[in-house]
Amino acid sequence: MIDRDDLELFERSLRQATERATGAELDAALADLGWLDVVQAEPAAGIPLLFDLVGRSLATSSALDRLLALRLGVGAPAVVLPAIGRWEAPGAVDGDRLVVAGLGTANLAGAPSALVVAAARDRHLAQEVDTTSLDLHPVPGVDPALGLVRVTGETTVGGEGQPVDWSSAVAWGQLALGHELLGASRRMLELARQHALDRVQFGQPIAKFQAVRHRLAETLVALELADAALGAAWLDPSPESAAMAKALAGRGARTAARHCQQVMGAIGFTTEHDLHRFVRRVLVLEQLLGAPRLLTRELGTEILERRRLPVPLPL
């Protein structure tokens, strides 16, 4: 158990690292700080702290790869993610061939090998493959700064692979991305609020206009709901609660992007202002490890099939 003072010191160190560094430089800082050690000791503290700060600073790192590899129990420099919008394992076994179709982070593009998880009957198996055997194509898309790559290819597998708990790893990844979405969304709200205070129309700040206040208030409510769902999911660490929290974080981010853009008006579209960078980031993050609409549809289908509601989260 990490005591409160140590946790506050660790948070300050993480904040400085994410504000000053990104990419390989941030990875080195996280290694020096022992972030993965904190995650192993207290995942409910280490994961939210880092990913919220990464969302606020728009930094990139190999943290998601390291997190998934840790949860899978397989040491690997990078992990192939599911295809955009999905959460199923990105690999498929066809005899002695492993077929891969998924996504990779910027970290995977420079890694010598990558971990690929494939569904096999009633379990999941992990194989570490050489990245030179895979086709990597940059995904420019909405947020090229994120450095995602599309991963495809076929390779011969030597052995059955290591059994892993894919659903548990996905749940951790969904919660991490949920916190990153929340961090980026809160930063958008801060930018919109400050603009509303500074922008003067008809002789008064637009923050006094009811329509502006309603948009900012609705954004805050959506983000607080997502925050509560993420906190509750750590108390109930199940794939269902993680999926619900990720879906709510994605919906909250969409609400924040829409309302904050409206509050800021034309300035929010310009490259001179930072808002568009956060909008770009959340539009991509909400699709990783499960798009909100697909997650909620899947959860609804499961409820209908089981004819049983999930246990209410302690919001």
MOUR-V192670 format. One record per residue. D_LAST is the distance of its C-alpha to the last C-alpha in Angstrom with 2 decimals. Layout:
D_LAST / D_LAST
This chain:
23.99 / 24.38 / 24.65 / 23.09 / 26.43 / 27.12 / 23.75 / 24.39 / 27.90 / 26.74 / 24.41 / 27.39 / 29.60 / 27.33 / 27.13 / 30.92 / 31.37 / 29.26 / 30.91 / 34.38 / 34.46 / 33.56 / 34.74 / 36.98 / 37.09 / 33.33 / 33.52 / 36.20 / 34.20 / 31.18 / 33.66 / 35.20 / 31.90 / 31.03 / 27.71 / 27.87 / 28.61 / 25.44 / 23.47 / 25.28 / 24.52 / 20.87 / 19.51 / 15.99 / 17.95 / 20.91 / 19.51 / 16.98 / 19.68 / 22.43 / 21.00 / 19.39 / 22.87 / 24.68 / 22.88 / 23.89 / 27.44 / 28.02 / 29.55 / 30.37 / 30.75 / 30.92 / 27.53 / 26.03 / 29.21 / 29.20 / 25.61 / 26.32 / 29.66 / 28.18 / 25.67 / 28.53 / 30.70 / 33.52 / 34.99 / 35.58 / 35.86 / 34.10 / 32.15 / 32.78 / 29.65 / 29.34 / 30.89 / 29.18 / 26.23 / 26.33 / 24.91 / 27.75 / 30.15 / 32.74 / 35.73 / 37.87 / 40.71 / 44.01 / 46.54 / 47.09 / 45.56 / 42.09 / 41.09 / 38.49 / 36.72 / 33.75 / 32.82 / 33.32 / 32.23 / 34.92 / 35.07 / 36.23 / 39.08 / 40.66 / 39.87 / 42.74 / 40.69 / 37.40 / 35.35 / 35.17 / 33.10 / 34.57 / 33.67 / 36.38 / 36.30 / 33.31 / 32.47 / 32.24 / 34.99 / 35.14 / 38.36 / 39.23 / 41.60 / 43.79 / 42.54 / 46.16 / 45.95 / 43.18 / 43.51 / 41.31 / 41.19 / 39.48 / 36.88 / 37.70 / 35.44 / 33.16 / 32.52 / 35.58 / 34.63 / 31.93 / 34.87 / 33.64 / 36.35 / 36.82 / 37.85 / 40.26 / 43.07 / 44.56 / 45.65 / 47.25 / 45.13 / 46.81 / 45.22 / 42.28 / 39.56 / 36.93 / 34.24 / 30.73 / 27.13 / 26.47 / 23.09 / 21.74 / 23.33 / 22.00 / 18.39 / 19.09 / 20.84 / 18.15 / 15.61 / 18.51 / 19.37 / 15.86 / 16.12 / 19.68 / 18.82 / 16.36 / 19.16 / 21.76 / 19.85 / 19.32 / 23.02 / 23.96 / 22.23 / 24.17 / 27.36 / 26.99 / 26.25 / 29.31 / 31.42 / 30.55 / 31.72 / 34.86 / 36.00 / 38.31 / 39.45 / 41.61 / 41.91 / 38.24 / 35.20 / 33.30 / 30.13 / 31.54 / 31.59 / 29.05 / 28.65 / 27.82 / 25.30 / 23.54 / 23.35 / 22.00 / 19.39 / 18.26 / 18.10 / 16.00 / 13.40 / 13.45 / 13.19 / 10.33 / 8.32 / 9.89 / 9.34 / 5.55 / 6.36 / 9.21 / 7.94 / 6.00 / 9.33 / 11.35 / 10.21 / 11.09 / 14.06 / 15.27 / 17.00 / 14.96 / 11.54 / 13.56 / 15.24 / 12.29 / 11.03 / 14.73 / 15.28 / 12.70 / 14.19 / 17.58 / 17.07 / 15.82 / 18.90 / 21.13 / 20.03 / 20.72 / 24.03 / 25.16 / 24.49 / 25.60 / 28.71 / 29.52 / 29.19 / 31.43 / 33.92 / 36.82 / 36.26 / 33.03 / 35.22 / 37.73 / 38.08 / 38.71 / 35.09 / 32.23 / 29.80 / 31.32 / 30.77 / 27.00 / 27.07 / 29.19 / 26.97 / 23.70 / 25.71 / 26.76 / 23.67 / 21.61 / 24.32 / 24.41 / 23.12 / 22.09 / 22.27 / 19.22 / 21.38 / 22.72 / 19.46 / 18.02 / 21.49 / 21.65 / 18.36 / 19.67 / 23.02 / 21.74 / 19.98 / 23.31 / 25.35 / 23.52 / 22.99 / 19.77 / 16.14 / 13.88 / 11.74 / 8.34 / 5.63 / 3.81 / 0.00
